[in-house]
């Protein structure tokens, strides 16, 4: 299974858990939950540490070349 497929599977599992939990919440809390969802949607999306760590090994191939060392030597 690819990393993308695994991530998509985890997202779907969490989504299903949220929907399942919603079925067990008293209806008087629905407005509060709706307001929370709307607030979260307005927040800017930040790159997580996980994303940075996952991309590090891929980017390291370019970072660890002699040309890169030379380019950054004067900084």
N, C-alpha and C positions, 0 to 999 in steps of 0.2 A: 504494500500500500504506500502510495506516495505521501510526502509530508503534507501536500495540499489536500489530498483526500482525507488524511487523518485529521487535519485541522477542521475541515468541513464537517466531518463526522462528529467531532467534539462539539462544534457549534450547534449542530442539529440536536445533539443529546441535551445540551444545556437549554436550548429553546424548548424542547419537549418537557424538561423538568419545570421550567418556568410556567408553561401552560398548565401542566398537571397541578402545580402548587396553586395556581390561580383558582382552580376548581374547588379548592379546599379553604379559600379565604372567604370570610363573611362578606356579603355584598356591601355592607356599610363602609368597607375599606376600599372599594373599587375606585372612588374618586381620588383618594390619596395615592393609590398605585398608579393611576393614570397621570397624575401630576408629577410623580417621580419619574416615570418613563419620559414624559415631555421634557423635564429638566435635564435628564441624562442625554437626550438627543441633542440638546443645545450646546453641550460641552464640547470644546474642541478635542479632536482625536489626537492623542499623543503617541509617539513611537515608544513602545514598551522596551524595557531592558531585554526581554526575550528576543525581540526582533533584532536588536543591535547585536546580541550575542550570536544569534543564528546566522547573521550575515557576515560576521567577522571572519570565519574560515573561508568563505567564498571570496571576500575582498583581500584576504591575506596573500592570495596568489599574485595580485597586482602590487600590493604594498612591499612585498619582499623581493622585488627585482632591483638590480643595480641601477637602472635608470631612475627609479623612484628615489633611491638614496641620493643620487646625484642631484636630482631636481630639488630636494628638500635640504640639501647640505648648507645652503646660505641662509636659511631661516632660523 
